[in-house]
Protein backbone atom coordinates (compact mmCIF):
# COMPACT_ATOMS: atom_id res chain seq x y z
CA UNK A 1 0.00 0.00 0.00
CA UNK A 2 1.24 3.47 -0.80
CA UNK A 3 1.74 5.87 2.06
CA UNK A 4 2.58 9.51 1.79
CA UNK A 5 5.04 11.02 4.24
CA UNK A 6 5.79 14.63 3.55
CA UNK A 7 6.82 14.95 -0.08
CA UNK A 8 8.07 11.38 -0.44
CA UNK A 9 6.01 8.29 -0.98
CA UNK A 10 7.00 4.91 0.26
CA UNK A 11 5.49 1.49 0.08
CA UNK A 12 5.33 0.09 3.60
CA UNK A 13 3.47 -3.05 4.40
CA UNK A 14 2.59 -3.95 7.97
CA UNK A 15 5.14 -6.73 7.67
CA UNK A 16 7.88 -4.23 6.74
CA UNK A 17 6.81 -1.96 9.60
CA UNK A 18 6.92 -4.82 12.09
CA UNK A 19 10.39 -5.83 10.92
CA UNK A 20 11.44 -2.20 11.50
CA UNK A 21 9.68 -1.99 14.91
CA UNK A 22 10.77 -5.39 16.30
CA UNK A 23 13.91 -4.13 18.03
CA UNK A 24 11.99 -1.26 19.64
CA UNK A 25 9.26 -3.62 20.86
CA UNK A 26 11.77 -6.08 22.30
CA UNK A 27 13.51 -3.32 24.27
CA UNK A 28 10.40 -1.49 25.49
CA UNK A 29 9.91 -2.20 29.21
CA UNK A 30 6.20 -1.30 28.96
CA UNK A 31 5.63 -4.62 27.21
CA UNK A 32 5.46 -6.59 30.42
CA UNK A 33 4.03 -10.06 31.03
CA UNK A 34 0.47 -8.78 31.43
CA UNK A 35 0.54 -6.81 28.19
CA UNK A 36 2.13 -9.62 26.18
CA UNK A 37 -0.60 -11.94 27.50
CA UNK A 38 -3.28 -9.45 26.43
CA UNK A 39 -1.81 -9.27 22.93
CA UNK A 40 -1.63 -13.06 22.66
CA UNK A 41 -5.20 -13.46 23.89
CA UNK A 42 -6.46 -10.78 21.50
CA UNK A 43 -4.84 -12.51 18.55
CA UNK A 44 -5.95 -15.96 19.68
CA UNK A 45 -9.56 -15.22 20.55
CA UNK A 46 -10.45 -12.88 17.73
CA UNK A 47 -8.14 -14.27 15.04
CA UNK A 48 -7.54 -17.99 15.73
CA UNK A 49 -6.32 -18.38 12.14
CA UNK A 50 -3.39 -16.12 13.10
CA UNK A 51 -2.66 -17.62 16.51
CA UNK A 52 -4.01 -21.08 17.31
CA UNK A 53 -4.73 -22.29 20.85
CA UNK A 54 -1.51 -24.32 20.87
CA UNK A 55 0.56 -21.33 19.73
CA UNK A 56 -1.15 -19.02 22.24
CA UNK A 57 -0.38 -21.47 25.05
CA UNK A 58 3.27 -21.49 23.97
CA UNK A 59 3.49 -17.67 24.00
CA UNK A 60 1.75 -17.44 27.40
CA UNK A 61 4.04 -19.94 29.15
CA UNK A 62 5.22 -18.13 32.30
CA UNK A 63 8.21 -20.46 32.66
CA UNK A 64 9.75 -18.64 29.67
CA UNK A 65 10.92 -15.05 30.29
CA UNK A 66 8.66 -12.37 28.84
CA UNK A 67 11.39 -10.99 26.56
CA UNK A 68 11.94 -14.39 24.99
CA UNK A 69 8.20 -14.99 24.54
CA UNK A 70 7.79 -11.55 22.97
CA UNK A 71 10.70 -12.09 20.56
CA UNK A 72 9.28 -15.48 19.55
CA UNK A 73 5.80 -13.99 19.09
CA UNK A 74 7.12 -11.19 16.89
CA UNK A 75 9.12 -13.66 14.81
CA UNK A 76 6.11 -15.94 14.50
CA UNK A 77 3.85 -13.10 13.35
CA UNK A 78 6.32 -11.82 10.77
CA UNK A 79 6.43 -15.35 9.32
CA UNK A 80 2.60 -15.52 9.26
CA UNK A 81 2.41 -12.56 6.87
CA UNK A 82 0.74 -9.23 6.32
CA UNK A 83 -2.60 -9.87 8.05
CA UNK A 84 -0.96 -11.19 11.21
CA UNK A 85 1.30 -8.13 11.41
CA UNK A 86 -1.66 -5.82 10.87
CA UNK A 87 -3.64 -7.47 13.65
CA UNK A 88 -0.69 -7.14 16.05
CA UNK A 89 -0.67 -3.40 15.37
CA UNK A 90 -4.42 -3.25 16.02
CA UNK A 91 -3.99 -5.16 19.29
CA UNK A 92 -1.18 -2.80 20.33
CA UNK A 93 -3.37 0.20 19.54
CA UNK A 94 -6.20 -1.22 21.66
CA UNK A 95 -4.17 -2.42 24.66
CA UNK A 96 -1.13 -0.12 24.67
CA UNK A 97 -1.78 3.08 22.77
CA UNK A 98 1.29 4.78 24.27
CA UNK A 99 3.53 1.98 22.97
CA UNK A 100 1.76 2.01 19.60
CA UNK A 101 2.19 5.76 19.15
CA UNK A 102 5.85 5.55 20.15
CA UNK A 103 6.77 2.98 17.50
CA UNK A 104 9.43 4.13 15.03
CA UNK A 105 7.10 3.41 12.10
CA UNK A 106 4.34 5.56 13.67
CA UNK A 107 6.57 8.51 14.58
CA UNK A 108 7.93 8.68 11.06
CA UNK A 109 4.42 8.91 9.56
CA UNK A 110 3.01 11.77 11.58
CA UNK A 111 3.55 14.12 8.67
CA UNK A 112 2.72 17.80 8.38
CA UNK A 113 -0.66 17.63 10.14
CA UNK A 114 1.03 16.63 13.38
CA UNK A 115 3.43 19.54 13.22
CA UNK A 116 0.65 21.99 12.35
CA UNK A 117 -1.25 20.73 15.40
CA UNK A 118 1.78 21.25 17.62
CA UNK A 119 2.27 24.75 16.22
CA UNK A 120 -1.39 25.64 16.81
CA UNK A 121 -1.11 24.45 20.43
CA UNK A 122 1.90 26.72 20.89
CA UNK A 123 0.02 29.64 19.34
CA UNK A 124 -2.98 28.96 21.57
CA UNK A 125 -0.84 28.93 24.69
CA UNK A 126 0.87 32.13 23.57
CA UNK A 127 -2.55 33.78 23.16
CA UNK A 128 -3.55 32.65 26.63
CA UNK A 129 -0.37 34.03 28.10
CA UNK A 130 -0.41 37.31 26.23
CA UNK A 131 -4.15 38.08 26.39
CA UNK A 132 -4.91 36.31 29.65
CA UNK A 133 -6.63 39.31 31.26
CA UNK A 134 -8.93 40.16 28.33
CA UNK A 135 -11.95 37.89 28.25
CA UNK A 136 -12.78 38.33 24.53
CA UNK A 137 -9.26 37.42 23.42
CA UNK A 138 -9.25 34.63 25.99
CA UNK A 139 -12.39 33.17 24.41
CA UNK A 140 -10.71 33.20 20.99
CA UNK A 141 -7.59 31.56 22.38
CA UNK A 142 -9.69 28.81 23.97
CA UNK A 143 -11.34 28.13 20.60
CA UNK A 144 -7.90 27.79 19.03
CA UNK A 145 -6.89 25.35 21.77
CA UNK A 146 -10.04 23.32 21.18
CA UNK A 147 -9.34 23.00 17.44
CA UNK A 148 -5.66 22.29 17.94
CA UNK A 149 -6.50 19.15 19.94
CA UNK A 150 -7.64 17.36 16.78
CA UNK A 151 -4.29 15.76 15.90
CA UNK A 152 -3.13 14.87 19.40
CA UNK A 153 -3.27 11.72 21.51
CA UNK A 154 -6.14 10.88 23.81
CA UNK A 155 -4.66 12.33 27.01
CA UNK A 156 -3.43 15.60 25.52
CA UNK A 157 -6.71 16.01 23.66
CA UNK A 158 -8.72 15.58 26.87
CA UNK A 159 -6.66 18.21 28.69
CA UNK A 160 -6.91 20.78 25.92
CA UNK A 161 -10.61 20.27 25.32
CA UNK A 162 -11.43 20.44 29.03
CA UNK A 163 -9.47 23.69 29.30
CA UNK A 164 -11.21 25.11 26.23
CA UNK A 165 -14.63 24.26 27.72
CA UNK A 166 -13.95 26.04 31.04
Backbone as a printed PyTorch tensor [residue, N CA C, xyz], in Angstrom:
tensor([[[  0.8350,  -1.1620,   0.0000],
         [  0.0000,   0.0000,   0.0000],
         [  0.8820,   1.2280,   0.0000]],

        [[  0.4670,   2.2420,  -0.7000],
         [  1.2400,   3.4720,  -0.7990],
         [  0.9010,   4.3760,   0.3670]],

        [[  1.9160,   4.9240,   0.9670],
         [  1.7370,   5.8680,   2.0560],
         [  2.4970,   7.1310,   1.7050]],

        [[  1.9110,   8.2510,   2.0540],
         [  2.5770,   9.5150,   1.7930],
         [  3.1470,  10.0530,   3.0930]],

        [[  4.3910,  10.4470,   3.0670],
         [  5.0400,  11.0240,   4.2440],
         [  5.7830,  12.2500,   3.7820]],

        [[  5.1920,  13.4060,   4.0320],
         [  5.7920,  14.6340,   3.5510],
         [  5.7070,  14.6610,   2.0360]],

        [[  6.8320,  14.8950,   1.3760],
         [  6.8230,  14.9450,  -0.0780],
         [  7.2200,  13.6160,  -0.7000]],

        [[  7.6470,  12.6670,   0.1150],
         [  8.0690,  11.3810,  -0.4430],
         [  6.9940,  10.3300,  -0.2130]],

        [[  6.9160,   9.4100,  -1.1360],
         [  6.0050,   8.2920,  -0.9760],
         [  6.8210,   7.0280,  -0.7960]],

        [[  6.2960,   6.1580,   0.0320],
         [  6.9980,   4.9090,   0.2580],
         [  5.9740,   3.7980,   0.3570]],

        [[  6.3730,   2.6410,   0.0180],
         [  5.4930,   1.4920,   0.0830],
         [  5.8660,   0.6920,   1.3190]],

        [[  5.0610,   0.8080,   2.3560],
         [  5.3340,   0.0930,   3.6040],
         [  4.1750,  -0.8410,   3.9000]],

        [[  4.4750,  -2.0990,   3.9620],
         [  3.4680,  -3.0520,   4.3960],
         [  3.5610,  -3.1630,   5.9130]],

        [[  2.5500,  -3.7420,   6.5200],
         [  2.5940,  -3.9520,   7.9700],
         [  3.7420,  -4.8900,   8.3260]],

        [[  4.0130,  -5.8170,   7.4430],
         [  5.1360,  -6.7250,   7.6650],
         [  6.4440,  -5.9490,   7.7260]],

        [[  6.6580,  -5.0480,   6.7570],
         [  7.8770,  -4.2300,   6.7430],
         [  7.9720,  -3.3540,   7.9940]],

        [[  6.8230,  -2.7920,   8.4020],
         [  6.8060,  -1.9610,   9.5960],
         [  7.1680,  -2.7710,  10.8290]],

        [[  6.6330,  -3.9930,  10.9190],
         [  6.9230,  -4.8240,  12.0870],
         [  8.3970,  -5.2210,  12.1240]],

        [[  8.9640,  -5.5220,  10.9720],
         [ 10.3930,  -5.8270,  10.9230],
         [ 11.1840,  -4.6310,  11.4460]],

        [[ 10.7670,  -3.4210,  11.0460],
         [ 11.4420,  -2.2010,  11.5000],
         [ 11.2230,  -1.9690,  13.0030]],

        [[ 10.0370,  -2.2790,  13.5210],
         [  9.6800,  -1.9950,  14.9080],
         [ 10.0710,  -3.0900,  15.8960]],

        [[ 10.4850,  -4.2520,  15.4110],
         [ 10.7700,  -5.3920,  16.3010],
         [ 11.7820,  -5.0540,  17.4000]],

        [[ 12.8760,  -4.4430,  17.0400],
         [ 13.9060,  -4.1310,  18.0340],
         [ 13.3520,  -3.2000,  19.1090]],

        [[ 12.6010,  -2.1920,  18.6900],
         [ 11.9890,  -1.2620,  19.6430],
         [ 11.0490,  -2.0110,  20.5910]],

        [[ 10.2170,  -2.8810,  20.0350],
         [  9.2560,  -3.6180,  20.8610],
         [  9.9630,  -4.5490,  21.8440]],

        [[ 11.0360,  -5.1790,  21.4140],
         [ 11.7700,  -6.0840,  22.3030],
         [ 12.4080,  -5.3370,  23.4690]],

        [[ 12.8120,  -4.1000,  23.2360],
         [ 13.5150,  -3.3240,  24.2660],
         [ 12.5770,  -2.5100,  25.1590]],

        [[ 11.3310,  -2.3380,  24.7430],
         [ 10.3990,  -1.4910,  25.4900],
         [  9.9420,  -2.1990,  26.7670]],

        [[ 10.2480,  -1.5980,  27.9050],
         [  9.9080,  -2.1980,  29.2060],
         [  8.4110,  -2.1610,  29.5030]],

        [[  7.6500,  -1.3490,  28.7500],
         [  6.1990,  -1.3010,  28.9640],
         [  5.5200,  -2.5770,  28.5040]],

        [[  6.1870,  -3.3460,  27.6570],
         [  5.6300,  -4.6180,  27.2070],
         [  5.9740,  -5.6880,  28.2390]],

        [[  5.2380,  -5.6490,  29.3260],
         [  5.4590,  -6.5880,  30.4190],
         [  4.6480,  -7.8620,  30.1950]],

        [[  4.7080,  -8.7670,  31.1490],
         [  4.0280, -10.0610,  31.0340],
         [  2.5350,  -9.8850,  30.7980]],

        [[  1.9210,  -8.9950,  31.5480],
         [  0.4740,  -8.7810,  31.4280],
         [  0.0950,  -8.2980,  30.0320]],

        [[  0.8560,  -7.3570,  29.5070],
         [  0.5370,  -6.8060,  28.1920],
         [  0.7850,  -7.8220,  27.0810]],

        [[  1.8650,  -8.5820,  27.1840],
         [  2.1270,  -9.6230,  26.1830],
         [  0.9980, -10.6480,  26.2040]],

        [[  0.5240, -11.0110,  27.3960],
         [ -0.6020, -11.9440,  27.4980],
         [ -1.8580, -11.3710,  26.8500]],

        [[ -2.1150, -10.0870,  27.0570],
         [ -3.2840,  -9.4480,  26.4270],
         [ -3.1850,  -9.4950,  24.9040]],

        [[ -2.0010,  -9.2310,  24.3870],
         [ -1.8110,  -9.2710,  22.9350],
         [ -2.0350, -10.6740,  22.3870]],

        [[ -1.4670, -11.6620,  23.0880],
         [ -1.6260, -13.0550,  22.6570],
         [ -3.0980, -13.4650,  22.7020]],

        [[ -3.7830, -13.1120,  23.7830],
         [ -5.2050, -13.4600,  23.8930],
         [ -6.0370, -12.7620,  22.8290]],

        [[ -5.7480, -11.5120,  22.5470],
         [ -6.4650, -10.7770,  21.5010],
         [ -6.3130, -11.4890,  20.1630]],

        [[ -5.0820, -11.8520,  19.8340],
         [ -4.8370, -12.5140,  18.5520],
         [ -5.4470, -13.9100,  18.5120]],

        [[ -5.4240, -14.6000,  19.6310],
         [ -5.9530, -15.9640,  19.6790],
         [ -7.4740, -15.9960,  19.6550]],

        [[ -8.1100, -15.1700,  20.4450],
         [ -9.5650, -15.2230,  20.5520],
         [-10.2660, -14.6350,  19.3420]],

        [[ -9.7640, -13.5360,  18.8310],
         [-10.4480, -12.8780,  17.7310],
         [ -9.9640, -13.4070,  16.3820]],

        [[ -8.7150, -13.7920,  16.2950],
         [ -8.1440, -14.2700,  15.0370],
         [ -7.4350, -15.6130,  15.2360]],

        [[ -8.1910, -16.6870,  15.4960],
         [ -7.5370, -17.9850,  15.7330],
         [ -6.7790, -18.5010,  14.5100]],

        [[ -7.0790, -17.9740,  13.3300],
         [ -6.3190, -18.3750,  12.1420],
         [ -4.9110, -17.7850,  12.1830]],

        [[ -4.7140, -16.7230,  12.9620],
         [ -3.3930, -16.1160,  13.1010],
         [ -2.6160, -16.7730,  14.2320]],

        [[ -3.3100, -17.0350,  15.3390],
         [ -2.6560, -17.6200,  16.5080],
         [ -3.5660, -18.7190,  17.0710]],

        [[ -3.1970, -19.9470,  16.8500],
         [ -4.0060, -21.0820,  17.3110],
         [ -3.9160, -21.2060,  18.8360]],

        [[ -4.7530, -22.0620,  19.4030],
         [ -4.7310, -22.2860,  20.8500],
         [ -3.3710, -22.8210,  21.3080]],

        [[ -2.8140, -23.7410,  20.5210],
         [ -1.5130, -24.3200,  20.8710],
         [ -0.4200, -23.2420,  20.8490]],

        [[ -0.4370, -22.4010,  19.8280],
         [  0.5550, -21.3260,  19.7280],
         [  0.3700, -20.3070,  20.8580]],

        [[ -0.8750, -19.9800,  21.1610],
         [ -1.1520, -19.0240,  22.2410],
         [ -0.6480, -19.5630,  23.5750]],

        [[ -0.8600, -20.8460,  23.8100],
         [ -0.3840, -21.4690,  25.0520],
         [  1.1400, -21.3710,  25.1430]],

        [[  1.8090, -21.5750,  24.0190],
         [  3.2700, -21.4860,  23.9730],
         [  3.7420, -20.0700,  24.3230]],

        [[  3.0680, -19.0560,  23.7800],
         [  3.4900, -17.6730,  24.0020],
         [  3.0320, -17.1160,  25.3530]],

        [[  2.1970, -17.8650,  26.0680],
         [  1.7550, -17.4410,  27.3980],
         [  2.4320, -18.2410,  28.5100]],

        [[  3.3550, -19.0990,  28.1770],
         [  4.0400, -19.9430,  29.1510],
         [  4.8970, -19.0730,  30.0790]],

        [[  4.5200, -18.9970,  31.3450],
         [  5.2180, -18.1340,  32.2960],
         [  6.5880, -18.6680,  32.7150]],

        [[  6.8870, -19.9120,  32.3580],
         [  8.2070, -20.4610,  32.6590],
         [  9.2750, -19.8540,  31.7480]],

        [[  8.8360, -19.2810,  30.6290],
         [  9.7510, -18.6440,  29.6740],
         [  9.7300, -17.1430,  29.9520]],

        [[ 10.8900, -16.5010,  30.0240],
         [ 10.9170, -15.0530,  30.2900],
         [ 10.1130, -14.2640,  29.2540]],

        [[  9.5280, -13.1740,  29.6960],
         [  8.6630, -12.3670,  28.8420],
         [  9.3880, -11.8870,  27.5840]],

        [[ 10.6280, -11.4600,  27.7210],
         [ 11.3870, -10.9870,  26.5590],
         [ 11.5550, -12.0530,  25.4960]],

        [[ 11.7740, -13.2740,  25.9290],
         [ 11.9390, -14.3940,  24.9930],
         [ 10.6050, -14.6900,  24.3110]],

        [[  9.5320, -14.7210,  25.1100],
         [  8.2000, -14.9920,  24.5370],
         [  7.8170, -13.9140,  23.5240]],

        [[  8.1140, -12.6570,  23.8690],
         [  7.7920, -11.5530,  22.9650],
         [  8.5820, -11.6630,  21.6650]],

        [[  9.8640, -11.9510,  21.7620],
         [ 10.7010, -12.0930,  20.5630],
         [ 10.1860, -13.2380,  19.6800]],

        [[  9.8100, -14.3440,  20.3060],
         [  9.2790, -15.4770,  19.5470],
         [  7.9390, -15.1330,  18.9100]],

        [[  7.0950, -14.4070,  19.6320],
         [  5.7950, -13.9870,  19.0920],
         [  5.9870, -13.0810,  17.8830]],

        [[  6.8820, -12.1110,  17.9960],
         [  7.1190, -11.1910,  16.8850],
         [  7.6700, -11.9340,  15.6630]],

        [[  8.5900, -12.8560,  15.9060],
         [  9.1250, -13.6640,  14.8110],
         [  8.0590, -14.5240,  14.1630]],

        [[  7.2030, -15.0990,  14.9940],
         [  6.1130, -15.9430,  14.4960],
         [  5.1540, -15.1240,  13.6280]],

        [[  4.8030, -13.9340,  14.0930],
         [  3.8500, -13.1030,  13.3550],
         [  4.4390, -12.5930,  12.0420]],

        [[  5.7160, -12.2690,  12.0290],
         [  6.3220, -11.8230,  10.7670],
         [  6.3440, -12.9610,   9.7510]],

        [[  6.4740, -14.1990,  10.2280],
         [  6.4290, -15.3460,   9.3180],
         [  5.0130, -15.6190,   8.8170]],

        [[  4.0070, -15.2730,   9.6330],
         [  2.6050, -15.5170,   9.2570],
         [  2.1430, -14.5970,   8.1300]],

        [[  2.7660, -13.4240,   7.9980],
         [  2.4120, -12.5650,   6.8670],
         [  1.7480, -11.2560,   7.2520]],

        [[  1.2690, -10.5970,   6.2290],
         [  0.7410,  -9.2310,   6.3210],
         [ -0.4390,  -9.0990,   7.2910]],

        [[ -1.4140,  -9.9810,   7.1920],
         [ -2.6010,  -9.8730,   8.0470],
         [ -2.2440, -10.0420,   9.5280]],

        [[ -1.3640, -10.9700,   9.8230],
         [ -0.9550, -11.1880,  11.2140],
         [ -0.2510,  -9.9550,  11.7700]],

        [[  0.5980,  -9.3500,  10.9700],
         [  1.3040,  -8.1340,  11.4140],
         [  0.3200,  -6.9930,  11.6340]],

        [[ -0.6360,  -6.8600,  10.7300],
         [ -1.6580,  -5.8180,  10.8710],
         [ -2.4670,  -6.0050,  12.1500]],

        [[ -2.8400,  -7.2180,  12.4530],
         [ -3.6380,  -7.4730,  13.6510],
         [ -2.8360,  -7.2380,  14.9270]],

        [[ -1.5210,  -7.4760,  14.8900],
         [ -0.6880,  -7.1420,  16.0460],
         [ -0.7130,  -5.6340,  16.2860]],

        [[ -0.6080,  -4.8540,  15.2190],
         [ -0.6740,  -3.3990,  15.3740],
         [ -2.0240,  -2.9590,  15.9280]],

        [[ -3.0890,  -3.5870,  15.4850],
         [ -4.4200,  -3.2460,  16.0190],
         [ -4.5090,  -3.6050,  17.5040]],

        [[ -3.9710,  -4.7540,  17.8780],
         [ -3.9860,  -5.1550,  19.2870],
         [ -3.1450,  -4.1980,  20.1290]],

        [[ -2.0120,  -3.7750,  19.6050],
         [ -1.1840,  -2.7960,  20.3250],
         [ -1.9300,  -1.4780,  20.4970]],

        [[ -2.6270,  -1.0570,  19.4650],
         [ -3.3690,   0.1980,  19.5410],
         [ -4.4780,   0.1060,  20.5810]],

        [[ -5.1080,  -1.0380,  20.6940],
         [ -6.1960,  -1.2250,  21.6610],
         [ -5.6650,  -1.3110,  23.0900]],

        [[ -4.6360,  -2.1090,  23.3050],
         [ -4.1740,  -2.4150,  24.6590],
         [ -3.0250,  -1.5500,  25.1610]],

        [[ -2.2900,  -0.9170,  24.2480],
         [ -1.1330,  -0.1200,  24.6660],
         [ -0.9270,   1.0300,  23.6830]],

        [[ -1.8310,   1.9790,  23.7150],
         [ -1.7750,   3.0820,  22.7650],
         [ -0.4730,   3.8730,  22.8780]],

        [[  0.0340,   4.0400,  24.0950],
         [  1.2900,   4.7820,  24.2700],
         [  2.4540,   4.0680,  23.5870]],

        [[  2.4830,   2.7490,  23.6620],
         [  3.5300,   1.9810,  22.9710],
         [  3.3240,   2.0940,  21.4640]],

        [[  2.0940,   1.9420,  21.0220],
         [  1.7580,   2.0070,  19.5960],
         [  2.1730,   3.3460,  18.9930]],

        [[  1.8560,   4.4360,  19.6680],
         [  2.1900,   5.7610,  19.1450],
         [  3.6810,   6.0550,  19.1910]],

        [[  4.4100,   5.3450,  20.0460],
         [  5.8470,   5.5520,  20.1500],
         [  6.6760,   4.7030,  19.1990]],

        [[  6.0440,   3.8450,  18.4230],
         [  6.7710,   2.9800,  17.4990],
         [  7.5040,   3.8080,  16.4430]],

        [[  8.6970,   3.3950,  16.0630],
         [  9.4310,   4.1330,  15.0300],
         [  8.6360,   4.3050,  13.7340]],

        [[  7.8850,   3.3020,  13.3360],
         [  7.1010,   3.4120,  12.1020],
         [  5.9490,   4.4070,  12.2470]],

        [[  5.4320,   4.5940,  13.4440],
         [  4.3430,   5.5640,  13.6710],
         [  4.8950,   6.9830,  13.7430]],

        [[  5.9930,   7.1680,  14.4310],
         [  6.5720,   8.5090,  14.5830],
         [  6.9910,   9.0840,  13.2430]],

        [[  7.4680,   8.2420,  12.3780],
         [  7.9320,   8.6760,  11.0590],
         [  6.7700,   9.1370,  10.1940]],

        [[  5.5580,   8.6430,  10.4420],
         [  4.4230,   8.9110,   9.5650],
         [  3.4960,  10.0070,  10.0720]],

        [[  3.8940,  10.7310,  11.0580],
         [  3.0100,  11.7660,  11.5770],
         [  2.7480,  12.8490,  10.5460]],

        [[  3.7280,  13.2040,   9.7750],
         [  3.5550,  14.1180,   8.6720],
         [  3.2670,  15.5500,   9.0900]],

        [[  2.8840,  16.3680,   8.1270],
         [  2.7180,  17.8050,   8.3790],
         [  1.5500,  18.1280,   9.3010]],

        [[  0.4980,  17.3260,   9.2870],
         [ -0.6560,  17.6260,  10.1400],
         [ -0.2700,  17.6270,  11.6150]],

        [[  0.5860,  16.6920,  11.9980],
         [  1.0330,  16.6270,  13.3800],
         [  1.7760,  17.9030,  13.7700]],

        [[  2.6510,  18.3560,  12.9080],
         [  3.4310,  19.5450,  13.2210],
         [  2.5780,  20.8090,  13.2100]],

        [[  1.5870,  20.8560,  12.3350],
         [  0.6530,  21.9880,  12.3460],
         [ -0.1360,  21.9890,  13.6480]],

        [[ -0.5310,  20.8170,  14.1210],
         [ -1.2460,  20.7260,  15.3960],
         [ -0.3790,  21.2190,  16.5490]],

        [[  0.8690,  20.7980,  16.5610],
         [  1.7790,  21.2530,  17.6200],
         [  1.9610,  22.7650,  17.5660]],

        [[  2.1020,  23.2990,  16.3660],
         [  2.2680,  24.7470,  16.2240],
         [  1.0210,  25.4750,  16.7120]],

        [[ -0.1630,  24.9630,  16.3840],
         [ -1.3890,  25.6370,  16.8130],
         [ -1.5580,  25.5750,  18.3340]],

        [[ -1.0890,  24.5120,  18.9660],
         [ -1.1140,  24.4470,  20.4280],
         [ -0.2130,  25.5420,  21.0040]],

        [[  0.9780,  25.6860,  20.4200],
         [  1.8970,  26.7180,  20.8950],
         [  1.3020,  28.1140,  20.7080]],

        [[  0.6550,  28.3420,  19.5830],
         [  0.0220,  29.6440,  19.3440],
         [ -1.1050,  29.8600,  20.3460]],

        [[ -1.8960,  28.8370,  20.6060],
         [ -2.9840,  28.9610,  21.5730],
         [ -2.4750,  29.2910,  22.9620]],

        [[ -1.4230,  28.6520,  23.3740],
         [ -0.8390,  28.9250,  24.6940],
         [ -0.2660,  30.3390,  24.7410]],

        [[  0.3440,  30.7650,  23.6250],
         [  0.8670,  32.1350,  23.5680],
         [ -0.2610,  33.1560,  23.6900]],

        [[ -1.3890,  32.8890,  23.0270],
         [ -2.5510,  33.7800,  23.1570],
         [ -3.0310,  33.8400,  24.5950]],

        [[ -3.1060,  32.6790,  25.2340],
         [ -3.5500,  32.6510,  26.6290],
         [ -2.6160,  33.4650,  27.5230]],

        [[ -1.3480,  33.3200,  27.2890],
         [ -0.3710,  34.0310,  28.1020],
         [ -0.4320,  35.5360,  27.8500]],

        [[ -0.4770,  35.8980,  26.5900],
         [ -0.4060,  37.3110,  26.2300],
         [ -1.7070,  38.0520,  26.5310]],

        [[ -2.8490,  37.4310,  26.2150],
         [ -4.1520,  38.0810,  26.3900],
         [ -4.9330,  37.5150,  27.5650]],

        [[ -4.2520,  36.9750,  28.5350],
         [ -4.9120,  36.3110,  29.6550],
         [ -5.9240,  37.1640,  30.3850]],

        [[ -5.7340,  38.4500,  30.4830],
         [ -6.6330,  39.3060,  31.2550],
         [ -7.8670,  39.7250,  30.4610]],

        [[ -7.8000,  39.7200,  29.1390],
         [ -8.9310,  40.1630,  28.3330],
         [ -9.8190,  38.9750,  27.9890]],

        [[-11.0660,  39.0390,  28.3890],
         [-11.9530,  37.8940,  28.2530],
         [-12.2860,  37.5740,  26.8000]],

        [[-12.4530,  38.6010,  25.9230],
         [-12.7830,  38.3270,  24.5300],
         [-11.6330,  37.5850,  23.8370]],

        [[-10.4230,  38.0820,  24.0220],
         [ -9.2640,  37.4170,  23.4250],
         [ -9.0600,  36.0430,  24.0460]],

        [[ -9.3810,  35.9170,  25.3260],
         [ -9.2530,  34.6320,  25.9940],
         [-10.2090,  33.6200,  25.3740]],

        [[-11.4200,  34.0650,  25.0630],
         [-12.3870,  33.1750,  24.4080],
         [-11.8790,  32.6870,  23.0650]],

        [[-11.2690,  33.5810,  22.2820],
         [-10.7100,  33.2000,  20.9900],
         [ -9.5580,  32.2060,  21.1710]],

        [[ -8.7180,  32.4600,  22.1430],
         [ -7.5900,  31.5610,  22.3830],
         [ -8.0720,  30.1760,  22.7840]],

        [[ -9.1500,  30.1090,  23.5660],
         [ -9.6860,  28.8080,  23.9660],
         [-10.2540,  28.0540,  22.7640]],

        [[-10.8520,  28.7760,  21.8190],
         [-11.3410,  28.1290,  20.5990],
         [-10.1750,  27.5300,  19.8120]],

        [[ -9.0800,  28.2920,  19.7340],
         [ -7.9000,  27.7900,  19.0300],
         [ -7.3730,  26.5350,  19.7100]],

        [[ -7.3430,  26.5360,  21.0350],
         [ -6.8910,  25.3480,  21.7700],
         [ -7.7970,  24.1610,  21.4910]],

        [[ -9.0990,  24.4010,  21.4480],
         [-10.0410,  23.3160,  21.1760],
         [ -9.8110,  22.6920,  19.8140]],

        [[ -9.5870,  23.5110,  18.7850],
         [ -9.3430,  22.9990,  17.4440],
         [ -7.9730,  22.3570,  17.3170]],

        [[ -7.0140,  22.8380,  18.0560],
         [ -5.6610,  22.2910,  17.9420],
         [ -5.5620,  20.8960,  18.5410]],

        [[ -6.5380,  20.4770,  19.3190],
         [ -6.4980,  19.1520,  19.9360],
         [ -6.8000,  18.0390,  18.9460]],

        [[ -7.2230,  18.3780,  17.7340],
         [ -7.6430,  17.3640,  16.7770],
         [ -6.5780,  16.3220,  16.4480]],

        [[ -5.3170,  16.7090,  16.3180],
         [ -4.2870,  15.7650,  15.8960],
         [ -3.4880,  15.1580,  17.0230]],

        [[ -3.9160,  15.3300,  18.2630],
         [ -3.1260,  14.8730,  19.3980],
         [ -3.6400,  13.5560,  19.9480]],

        [[ -2.8810,  12.9680,  20.8590],
         [ -3.2710,  11.7240,  21.5080],
         [ -4.4280,  11.9390,  22.4620]],

        [[ -4.9540,  10.8590,  22.9690],
         [ -6.1430,  10.8750,  23.8060],
         [ -5.9620,  11.7250,  25.0590]],

        [[ -4.8520,  11.5900,  25.7540],
         [ -4.6630,  12.3320,  27.0130],
         [ -4.4960,  13.8270,  26.7730]],

        [[ -3.6500,  14.1870,  25.8110],
         [ -3.4330,  15.6050,  25.5160],
         [ -4.7140,  16.2440,  24.9990]],

        [[ -5.4590,  15.5080,  24.1930],
         [ -6.7140,  16.0140,  23.6550],
         [ -7.6950,  16.2910,  24.7880]],

        [[ -7.7850,  15.3910,  25.7510],
         [ -8.7160,  15.5760,  26.8650],
         [ -8.3650,  16.8120,  27.6860]],

        [[ -7.0760,  17.0450,  27.9030],
         [ -6.6550,  18.2150,  28.6870],
         [ -6.9900,  19.5000,  27.9500]],

        [[ -6.6600,  19.5620,  26.6640],
         [ -6.9060,  20.7840,  25.9170],
         [ -8.4020,  21.0820,  25.7610]],

        [[ -9.1860,  20.0590,  25.4940],
         [-10.6140,  20.2710,  25.3180],
         [-11.2620,  20.6700,  26.6360]],

        [[-10.8370,  20.0520,  27.7300],
         [-11.4280,  20.4390,  29.0300],
         [-11.0740,  21.8750,  29.3830]],

        [[ -9.8570,  22.3070,  29.0430],
         [ -9.4750,  23.6890,  29.3020],
         [-10.2500,  24.6510,  28.4190]],

        [[-10.4760,  24.2420,  27.1700],
         [-11.2120,  25.1060,  26.2270],
         [-12.6740,  25.2330,  26.6440]],

        [[-13.2310,  24.2100,  27.2960],
         [-14.6260,  24.2560,  27.7180],
         [-14.8520,  25.0860,  28.9680]],

        [[-13.8060,  25.2740,  29.7980],
         [-13.9520,  26.0380,  31.0400],
         [-14.2860,  27.4990,  30.7740]]])
